[in-house]
Amino acid sequence: MRIFLTGGSGYFGSNLIPRLLEAGHKPVCLIRKGSESKIEKYLNDIEIISGGISDLSSWKDQLKDIDAVMNLIGIIREFPSRGITFKRLHYETTKILADLAMEIGVKRFIQMSALGASPDSKSGYHRTKYMAEQYLQKTELDWTILRPSFIIGKGNDFVETVTNLMDSAPLFPIIGNGEYRMQPVDIDNVTAGFVQALTNDKTIGKIYEIGGPDRFSYKQMIDLIAQARGKKARKVHMPIFLMKSIAGAFEYFKSFPLTKSQINMLLEENFTDSREYFEDFDIKPIIFDESIRKALSQ
């Protein structure tokens, strides 16, 4: 199948592209100029359309014989002064792509959402992911929506941030009591579902929540990552109000690693029952110990 793929140069996309190629699909990737280096090793095997969603009129005529659209576009922080907002990237982009798919006669649409997508979330990230889902469900497309939990994989920003903090700071900061629960999922478990959804018709019209087989608190997860590295995490608990105040003051600086939205997502917790996903896709869940071992491997 020829797959029109958006968000292919991001972390998840760069891990999904080789899985699509292994399955015999041809990714046709919309990539902003200058981002090709992120997927450089696949450039001989994929097609590139240079541009962004806002340049739709300049590149949509390049879409030929597309069998499915796969939208991975998402951001974890906003930069409003540059027009980078949750509403624009999550909701408005999905609307544009869904309308484009219908215009060019493509029925199959695979959407990457997020566990926790809800109109009632305190996080703009989750609210706009939900808005995108709602728009897609009202179309005549053969859609499948996948809502991954917190993804763990090699080169993952979170894993790298955690390990760097453990190595450089005398104490590891924990927001609040650290008891908010997590259900991280291995990246291979998620990419496998995206690939299979393309040819598994029983997934059409379904929303799948994807979490790993293990649940634990945030502070337990930090301990498990430290143990996997042969270390012990010396933790210090930081008041929520203080962390939100600091994040609010510095979140629009790209170098600052935390935003208020991310804090809200942590505190809202992130877990689900994923049996339907693993059964429908016939995927074996990967336990956290194995996920973190792979993520930390050289």
Summary of the structure (lengths in Angstrom):
residues: 298
radius of gyration: 19.2
end to end distance: 33.6
largest distance: 57.1
contacts: 959
relative contact order: 0.14
helix: 46%
strand: 18%
